[in-house]
Amino acid sequence: MALNAELDLNLHGKLVSKKIYQGTIGSLLYLIASRTNIGFIICLCVRFQNTPKELHLTAVKKILDILQVPKALVYGISKIEISISLVFSTP
């Protein structure tokens, strides 16, 4: 990852789903316990949870690619959570 990359508010960017962005950030925050070297860059991304733009989601996906996180955790949704939500969903 480039050292001179900057994340800003990106006022003119396209909005993305808050749920997807927050779930992905949550997965990365969970990884900080074992990978303390990624703490700073994740904290930079956490600042944009309120109004995430396409640029911010792309940056988070690049972090996941660099860390080689399994695809089941990419959006903060595991197979177990999906099956539980299907069981308790209302018709």
N, C-alpha and C positions, 0 to 999 in steps of 0.2 A: 504494500500500500504506500502511496506517495506520502512523504512527510509534509509537504506543503499544501495538502488538500485542506479545504475549508468547508465547513458546513454552516450555512446561514439560514435565515428564515425562508428564503426562496419564495417571496410574496407572489410571484407570477406563475409558480409551478402548479401542477395538477395534484389535487388532493387524493390521498389513498385512504383505505379503510383504517380507522383507528384501532379496531380490534386485531387486525392482522399485524399492524406495526407494534402494538403493545404486547401481543403474544410473542412476537419474535424477540423484542427487547427483554421480555421476561425470561426467555430461554437463555439469552446471553448473560443476563444477570445471575442466573443459576450457575453458569459456567465460571463466573468470577471466583467462586470458592476454590476451584482447582486450577484455574488459569489466571493468576493475579496479574500477569503481564498485559491483559486486555482490558483492565479496569478503566484506564483513562479514556480510551477510544469509545468504550461503551457509554461512559458517562457523557461524552459529547453527544451521542445519539439520543440519550434519554431526554435531553432538553426539548426535543421536538415531538414528544408524545401527544401533546394537545392538538396540534394541527400538522400531522405528518404529510409531507409532499412526496412525490415520486423520487426526487433526488435523495431524500432521507432513507426511503425504503431500499433504494439501490445500494446505498452505502452499507446498510445493515446486511443486505444479501452478500455483498463482497466480503464482509467480515466472516459470515458463515462459510463462504467458499474457501477462504484462506484457512479457517480452522478445521475444515472438512467435517462439519457437523452432519450427522445422519439426517436424511431427508424427512424422517418422521418428526423431527423436532424443529424443522425450519420455520413453521408458523406457530409454534407453541402448542400444537395439537397432536397428541399421541393417539394411537389406535385404540387404546383403552378408553380415553376420554370420549372418542367418537362413539364407541359401542355403548358406553354408559348413557350418553345423551340420547341415543336412539331408543334405549329402554325406557327412559323417563319422559320422553317427548309426548305431548298431548296430541290427540288426533285432530 
